[in-house]
Amino acid sequence: MAFNIALLDIIACPLCKGRLKLDKPNQQLICTFDRLAYPVKQDIPVLLSSESRELSLQEIEPWLS
């Protein structure tokens, strides 16, 4: 079973409550406002700030459009 993209309509960044974008190749959810990536493990999003990683400007730039 793959990550259900319909979840993107109801889940939000736990810090800013903003929309998340799916980075399918890297299995992560991106918050462009906080510049954070949340992992998707075994098709389940891990929306814990302790599990997130900060994105560099180069990594976040493609997601800003």
N, CA, C and O atoms as a GROMACS GRO file, in nm:
protein
  260
    1MET      N    1   0.084  -0.119   0.000
    1MET     CA    2   0.000   0.000   0.000
    1MET      C    3   0.088   0.124   0.000
    1MET      O    4   0.184   0.132   0.077
    2ALA      N    5   0.059   0.219  -0.083
    2ALA     CA    6   0.137   0.342  -0.095
    2ALA      C    7   0.074   0.454  -0.012
    2ALA      O    8  -0.041   0.445   0.030
    3PHE      N    9   0.153   0.558   0.010
    3PHE     CA   10   0.104   0.674   0.084
    3PHE      C   11  -0.018   0.732   0.011
    3PHE      O   12  -0.013   0.754  -0.110
    4ASN      N   13  -0.124   0.754   0.082
    4ASN     CA   14  -0.248   0.806   0.025
    4ASN      C   15  -0.236   0.958   0.012
    4ASN      O   16  -0.238   1.030   0.112
    5ILE      N   17  -0.225   1.008  -0.112
    5ILE     CA   18  -0.206   1.151  -0.132
    5ILE      C   19  -0.328   1.234  -0.092
    5ILE      O   20  -0.318   1.356  -0.076
    6ALA      N   21  -0.443   1.170  -0.075
    6ALA     CA   22  -0.562   1.242  -0.027
    6ALA      C   23  -0.539   1.294   0.115
    6ALA      O   24  -0.606   1.388   0.159
    7LEU      N   25  -0.446   1.233   0.187
    7LEU     CA   26  -0.413   1.281   0.322
    7LEU      C   27  -0.357   1.423   0.322
    7LEU      O   28  -0.368   1.494   0.421
    8LEU      N   29  -0.298   1.463   0.211
    8LEU     CA   30  -0.240   1.598   0.203
    8LEU      C   31  -0.345   1.707   0.222
    8LEU      O   32  -0.311   1.820   0.256
    9ASP      N   33  -0.472   1.674   0.199
    9ASP     CA   34  -0.580   1.771   0.219
    9ASP      C   35  -0.616   1.789   0.365
    9ASP      O   36  -0.678   1.889   0.402
   10ILE      N   37  -0.578   1.693   0.450
   10ILE     CA   38  -0.621   1.702   0.590
   10ILE      C   39  -0.507   1.710   0.691
   10ILE      O   40  -0.529   1.751   0.805
   11ILE      N   41  -0.385   1.673   0.652
   11ILE     CA   42  -0.274   1.686   0.746
   11ILE      C   43  -0.202   1.818   0.724
   11ILE      O   44  -0.212   1.878   0.617
   12ALA      N   45  -0.131   1.863   0.826
   12ALA     CA   46  -0.062   1.991   0.819
   12ALA      C   47   0.069   1.982   0.895
   12ALA      O   48   0.091   1.890   0.973
   13CYS      N   49   0.154   2.078   0.871
   13CYS     CA   50   0.279   2.088   0.945
   13CYS      C   51   0.246   2.107   1.094
   13CYS      O   52   0.165   2.194   1.127
   14PRO      N   53   0.306   2.030   1.181
   14PRO     CA   54   0.274   2.043   1.323
   14PRO      C   55   0.322   2.174   1.385
   14PRO      O   56   0.275   2.212   1.492
   15LEU      N   57   0.415   2.242   1.320
   15LEU     CA   58   0.466   2.368   1.375
   15LEU      C   59   0.387   2.489   1.330
   15LEU      O   60   0.339   2.567   1.412
   16CYS      N   61   0.372   2.505   1.198
   16CYS     CA   62   0.306   2.626   1.146
   16CYS      C   63   0.162   2.602   1.101
   16CYS      O   64   0.090   2.696   1.070
   17LYS      N   65   0.121   2.476   1.097
   17LYS     CA   66  -0.013   2.434   1.052
   17LYS      C   67  -0.035   2.458   0.903
   17LYS      O   68  -0.149   2.461   0.856
   18GLY      N   69   0.074   2.475   0.828
   18GLY     CA   70   0.065   2.498   0.684
   18GLY      C   71   0.054   2.369   0.605
   18GLY      O   72   0.071   2.260   0.660
   19ARG      N   73   0.026   2.382   0.477
   19ARG     CA   74   0.014   2.266   0.387
   19ARG      C   75   0.149   2.200   0.366
   19ARG      O   76   0.253   2.266   0.368
   20LEU      N   77   0.145   2.071   0.347
   20LEU     CA   78   0.266   1.994   0.319
   20LEU      C   79   0.262   1.946   0.175
   20LEU      O   80   0.156   1.925   0.117
   21LYS      N   81   0.381   1.930   0.117
   21LYS     CA   82   0.394   1.881  -0.019
   21LYS      C   83   0.467   1.747  -0.015
   21LYS      O   84   0.560   1.729   0.064
   22LEU      N   85   0.425   1.656  -0.100
   22LEU     CA   86   0.484   1.522  -0.103
   22LEU      C   87   0.605   1.518  -0.195
   22LEU      O   88   0.595   1.550  -0.313
   23ASP      N   89   0.717   1.479  -0.140
   23ASP     CA   90   0.839   1.453  -0.217
   23ASP      C   91   0.847   1.301  -0.230
   23ASP      O   92   0.911   1.233  -0.149
   24LYS      N   93   0.782   1.250  -0.332
   24LYS     CA   94   0.766   1.105  -0.349
   24LYS      C   95   0.901   1.032  -0.363
   24LYS      O   96   0.920   0.929  -0.298
   25PRO      N   97   0.994   1.081  -0.445
   25PRO     CA   98   1.121   1.007  -0.461
   25PRO      C   99   1.199   0.993  -0.330
   25PRO      O  100   1.266   0.892  -0.308
   26ASN      N  101   1.191   1.093  -0.244
   26ASN     CA  102   1.265   1.089  -0.118
   26ASN      C  103   1.181   1.045   0.000
   26ASN      O  104   1.229   1.044   0.114
   27GLN      N  105   1.055   1.009  -0.025
   27GLN     CA  106   0.964   0.963   0.080
   27GLN      C  107   0.963   1.058   0.200
   27GLN      O  108   0.996   1.020   0.312
   28GLN      N  109   0.923   1.184   0.171
   28GLN     CA  110   0.914   1.284   0.277
   28GLN      C  111   0.808   1.387   0.243
   28GLN      O  112   0.771   1.405   0.127
   29LEU      N  113   0.761   1.455   0.346
   29LEU     CA  114   0.666   1.564   0.330
   29LEU      C  115   0.741   1.693   0.357
   29LEU      O  116   0.818   1.703   0.453
   30ILE      N  117   0.718   1.794   0.273
   30ILE     CA  118   0.792   1.919   0.278
   30ILE      C  119   0.703   2.032   0.329
   30ILE      O  120   0.592   2.052   0.279
   31CYS      N  121   0.753   2.106   0.427
   31CYS     CA  122   0.690   2.231   0.471
   31CYS      C  123   0.779   2.344   0.420
   31CYS      O  124   0.891   2.362   0.468
   32THR      N  125   0.730   2.419   0.321
   32THR     CA  126   0.812   2.525   0.263
   32THR      C  127   0.826   2.644   0.356
   32THR      O  128   0.927   2.714   0.349
   33PHE      N  129   0.729   2.668   0.442
   33PHE     CA  130   0.736   2.782   0.533
   33PHE      C  131   0.846   2.763   0.637
   33PHE      O  132   0.928   2.852   0.660
   34ASP      N  133   0.849   2.646   0.700
   34ASP     CA  134   0.949   2.617   0.804
   34ASP      C  135   1.077   2.557   0.748
   34ASP      O  136   1.175   2.540   0.821
   35ARG      N  137   1.078   2.524   0.618
   35ARG     CA  138   1.192   2.460   0.553
   35ARG      C  139   1.228   2.330   0.623
   35ARG      O  140   1.344   2.305   0.656
   36LEU      N  141   1.125   2.247   0.645
   36LEU     CA  142   1.145   2.118   0.711
   36LEU      C  143   1.095   2.005   0.623
   36LEU      O  144   1.003   2.021   0.543
   37ALA      N  145   1.158   1.890   0.640
   37ALA     CA  146   1.115   1.768   0.572
   37ALA      C  147   1.080   1.665   0.679
   37ALA      O  148   1.160   1.637   0.768
   38TYR      N  149   0.960   1.609   0.668
   38TYR     CA  150   0.913   1.505   0.760
   38TYR      C  151   0.916   1.372   0.686
   38TYR      O  152   0.866   1.363   0.574
   39PRO      N  153   0.974   1.270   0.746
   39PRO     CA  154   0.984   1.141   0.676
   39PRO      C  155   0.849   1.070   0.664
   39PRO      O  156   0.758   1.090   0.745
   40VAL      N  157   0.839   0.987   0.561
   40VAL     CA  158   0.726   0.896   0.544
   40VAL      C  159   0.786   0.757   0.554
   40VAL      O  160   0.859   0.712   0.465
   41LYS      N  161   0.754   0.688   0.664
   41LYS     CA  162   0.810   0.556   0.689
   41LYS      C  163   0.701   0.450   0.677
   41LYS      O  164   0.597   0.458   0.744
   42GLN      N  165   0.724   0.354   0.593
   42GLN     CA  166   0.627   0.248   0.566
   42GLN      C  167   0.490   0.306   0.533
   42GLN      O  168   0.387   0.258   0.582
   43ASP      N  169   0.491   0.410   0.449
   43ASP     CA  170   0.371   0.478   0.400
   43ASP      C  171   0.295   0.556   0.508
   43ASP      O  172   0.179   0.592   0.488
   44ILE      N  173   0.359   0.581   0.622
   44ILE     CA  174   0.297   0.657   0.731
   44ILE      C  175   0.379   0.783   0.756
   44ILE      O  176   0.499   0.774   0.782
   45PRO      N  177   0.317   0.902   0.747
   45PRO     CA  178   0.391   1.025   0.773
   45PRO      C  179   0.427   1.037   0.921
   45PRO      O  180   0.342   1.017   1.008
   46VAL      N  181   0.552   1.070   0.947
   46VAL     CA  182   0.599   1.090   1.084
   46VAL      C  183   0.608   1.241   1.107
   46VAL      O  184   0.708   1.304   1.073
   47LEU      N  185   0.502   1.297   1.164
   47LEU     CA  186   0.493   1.443   1.180
   47LEU      C  187   0.537   1.486   1.319
   47LEU      O  188   0.463   1.554   1.390
   48LEU      N  189   0.657   1.447   1.355
   48LEU     CA  190   0.717   1.487   1.482
   48LEU      C  191   0.833   1.580   1.451
   48LEU      O  192   0.917   1.550   1.367
   49SER      N  193   0.839   1.694   1.520
   49SER     CA  194   0.947   1.789   1.493
   49SER      C  195   1.084   1.726   1.523
   49SER      O  196   1.184   1.763   1.462
   50SER      N  197   1.088   1.633   1.618
   50SER     CA  198   1.215   1.567   1.649
   50SER      C  199   1.262   1.475   1.536
   50SER      O  200   1.381   1.443   1.529
   51GLU      N  201   1.172   1.433   1.449
   51GLU     CA  202   1.206   1.345   1.337
   51GLU      C  203   1.229   1.424   1.207
   51GLU      O  204   1.275   1.368   1.108
   52SER      N  205   1.197   1.553   1.208
   52SER     CA  206   1.212   1.633   1.087
   52SER      C  207   1.358   1.672   1.066
   52SER      O  208   1.440   1.662   1.157
   53ARG      N  209   1.387   1.714   0.944
   53ARG     CA  210   1.521   1.768   0.917
   53ARG      C  211   1.506   1.900   0.843
   53ARG      O  212   1.414   1.919   0.764
   54GLU      N  213   1.598   1.989   0.870
   54GLU     CA  214   1.595   2.121   0.807
   54GLU      C  215   1.648   2.109   0.664
   54GLU      O  216   1.745   2.039   0.637
   55LEU      N  217   1.581   2.180   0.574
   55LEU     CA  218   1.620   2.179   0.434
   55LEU      C  219   1.705   2.301   0.401
   55LEU      O  220   1.681   2.410   0.453
   56SER      N  221   1.803   2.281   0.316
   56SER     CA  222   1.885   2.393   0.270
   56SER      C  223   1.806   2.475   0.168
   56SER      O  224   1.702   2.430   0.120
   57LEU      N  225   1.855   2.592   0.136
   57LEU     CA  226   1.789   2.676   0.037
   57LEU      C  227   1.784   2.607  -0.100
   57LEU      O  228   1.686   2.622  -0.173
   58GLN      N  229   1.889   2.532  -0.133
   58GLN     CA  230   1.892   2.461  -0.261
   58GLN      C  231   1.786   2.351  -0.263
   58GLN      O  232   1.725   2.327  -0.367
   59GLU      N  233   1.765   2.284  -0.151
   59GLU     CA  234   1.667   2.175  -0.146
   59GLU      C  235   1.524   2.228  -0.150
   59GLU      O  236   1.436   2.163  -0.208
   60ILE      N  237   1.499   2.343  -0.091
   60ILE     CA  238   1.362   2.396  -0.081
   60ILE      C  239   1.321   2.474  -0.206
   60ILE      O  240   1.202   2.487  -0.233
   61GLU      N  241   1.416   2.525  -0.280
   61GLU     CA  242   1.386   2.611  -0.396
   61GLU      C  243   1.289   2.548  -0.496
   61GLU      O  244   1.196   2.617  -0.539
   62PRO      N  245   1.305   2.421  -0.535
   62PRO     CA  246   1.208   2.364  -0.632
   62PRO      C  247   1.065   2.355  -0.578
   62PRO      O  248   0.971   2.346  -0.657
   63TRP      N  249   1.046   2.358  -0.450
   63TRP     CA  250   0.914   2.343  -0.390
   63TRP      C  251   0.841   2.476  -0.370
   63TRP      O  252   0.725   2.478  -0.330
   64LEU      N  253   0.908   2.586  -0.397
   64LEU     CA  254   0.849   2.717  -0.372
   64LEU      C  255   0.752   2.762  -0.478
   64LEU      O  256   0.682   2.862  -0.457
   65SER      N  257   0.743   2.695  -0.588
   65SER     CA  258   0.650   2.736  -0.694
   65SER      C  259   0.512   2.682  -0.674
   65SER      O  260   0.423   2.709  -0.754
   0.00000   0.00000   0.00000
